[in-house]
Amino acid sequence: MSKSQEPQNSQQKSLEGLPELQQSSQPLKSEIKLQKLSGSEIRDKFLNFYAERGHKILPSASLVPEDPTVLLTIAGMLPFKPIFLGQRPAEVPRATSSQKCIRTNDIENVGRTARHHTFFEMLGNFSFGDYFKEQAIAWGWELSTVGFGLPPERLVVSVFQDDDEAFAIWRDQIGIPAHRIQRMGEADNFWKSGPTGPCGPCSEIYYDFHPELGDEQIDLEDDSRFIEFYNLVFMQYNRDAAGNLTPLEKQNIDTGMGLERMAQILQQVPNNYETDLILPIIKTAGTIAGIDYHQSDHKTRVSLKVIGDHVRAVVHLIADGVTAANIGRGYILRRLIRRVVRHGRLIGIEGEFTPQVAETAIQLSEVAFPNVRQRAEVIKAELQREEERFLETLERGEKLLEEVMTKATGIISGADVFVLYDTYGFPLELTQEIAEEQGLTVDVAGFEAEMETQRRRSKDAHETIDLTVQGSLDELAARIHPTAFLGYTKPIVDTTVAAILVEGKAVESAEAGTPVQIVLNQTPFYGESGGQVGDRGYLSYGDLGVRVEDVKKESGIFIHFGRVERGTLSPGMTVTAQIDRACRRRAQANHTATHLLQAALKSQVDDSISQAGSMVSFERLRFDFNCPRPLTGAEVQQVEDQVNTWIAEAHPAVVVEMSLEEAKTRGATAMFGEKYADVVRVVDYVGVSMELCGGTHVGNTAEIGLFKIISETGISSGIRRIEAVAGQAVLDYLNVRDEVVKELSAQFKAKPEELPERITSLQNELKTIQKQLEAARAELAVAKSEALLERAIGVGEFKVLVAELPGADAESLKTAAERLQSKLGDSAVVLGSAPEPDKVSLVAAFSPKVYQDKQLQAGNFIGAIAKSVAAAAGADRI
């Protein structure tokens, strides 16, 4: 049997026993009894249906895709895209999965339409060069009508306008009348990976909520009547640059069924939010707010739906290792959390509530996605932190926005929107949403201009490269070739001076003493990139000597920053370029140590940890990483011990170049946000760490010697920083510590191991003496205060004493005031002192009768006086 005959025969077999579409002259009623399945049952039925037909059930991929150029997983087929594009071979011919996805491009529609979501599950079946169109259509129909029991007369299908083959299969083999097969254009029913490459027509299955309206004028754009629940993509062509389509040698199938949409159909509810996938979250939020979703008005329901949708999204994002930030996917997470918090406020929730609703979402997802339960505490802690942080500024921001909207005449200025963003943490989209509710618009262009101004200010404040060089570099780049870097294997290179810059301008010569920027046609010097500093070294030729202090890389050109120490430097000269090997060894040790550090953090703390930044210098290393909490002391020690174990085990480096896709397939770690070429350099310490990296590294981990963590701190929400030293720098660090210990031992006349006990003893002695001193001061103040009794004056039935007690501290003053008030009986005592220059202490002690008869409270009374004194004196030490 030929391969071309297989689909037809299997198709005929698959059609046996399938329900036929019955014609009826009578209008159909919209009410119908369907098998009511839970969301979990729908998921299981889909996966098992295809597993029984030779598909391997694959787990959902992370919401953080392998491809560093893609922000989030936005489609069920994304994990298989390299296979469809021919970049990676398929491990199995058939697969099925329930893929979690996130899209935020139409976030403003969430809660306002029946089925817009940020988070959703896409059920899919995939064929990699195995079965094709006929079989996919047959199984899609069988699953819909037999598996899920949807009445055939309720289903309408669409095909691509030119796909006569699919049209014929639906009409002739499935038996759908031609008028219920809608031809649609390329925008709706043709999938493509890009301007060129694999592509193909689509066919979609729609459910008809109102068949009683008849078949005469079917409009699939009417989402009040029709819902598209199953999309079949037939990848059968390759499109070239001229737009020509040629059949693919291996044709693929990619399908997607929205779990939430099928749940809406089978559970017969008016929208996706009222399915058992989301409604429990909505009910939890309603319980906290003291409201009932079904009894609420439209505006309240929208807020509850937003909470229900977004909480699912943030739970899975955090579970997959995303932490809130102001850029990238971290910004998406923060934006979603803040929308949840704001909509909670809109329905009357005042306190923190996100961990509570998150628990409901976790319970709903933990069977299908076990990692949400495994990371439940991390999820709740991250939500609590973000909610607390936003609530601190939300009220003030809302008041400011209210003032701004009151003054606005139709549009809110970009400057005002920027203040809300920069000072109060209001995302642009949140301001737009609130403004839209009040019938206002936002000057987005003005906001972007303010953002650009801030970026320029930040760049000006932190830039370390001489910016005057850039204009000349742009001119140089147009007429000279990029610098060839030979420094991975050659520490010394004979090279030619291609250009010289002095104060940002190209020159024909530079004399001794002149600071210069030099471009060579080839170099052994590493140019700063990937967090690693540039090399140091020397250029020489005859009497010429140039000390190179730093190297930067711009547009493929290496700029050597240095100073001519002797002789004259000119373009065209041949010079010997030699790196400082001691500095290079230090940089190599620290850079390799960062790779080992990341691997140790993943193995000892949390596998979801990822790099957020790094700095590798000759003296130390710094590694920033995503983590929602501080590391414990024990964890820091475990990480340090693991790195030193790997160093002692002497793992050799295997450095190879390969395609980006192959590197990712092998599991190489890539840093999100970095742009990589098609061919990348992979640094692999086999069994320990494998990363995409263009930096310089040791040939064997044993060359590092030692590794020591100096500190672990937080630098922003969800971002931690470890500073450490490796190699020779560890010895430098220990020498400094040793000198400090020797000096302390000499001062305290104790051995190094006795220092902690000696210091603790001295601290205890100091505390005892301080307590004795405080007691003596209090006794002295009381003794002095006895002389003040005769200065009390009578005011009606009360005695009033206002006096200064020189030199008394606040505690002594309080003791004296209480003693005087007790001796005077029904009285009010106010004492003051200036225990230090520019510091004033004020104390009041009132008898209970003063409060009862005069409604005067000592604390409030003296607080008001303190404010007046501070304002008059301009002091801040009251």
Summary of the structure (lengths in Angstrom):
residues: 878
radius of gyration: 36.4
end to end distance: 96.8
largest distance: 121.2
contacts: 2805
relative contact order: 0.05
helix: 44%
strand: 25%
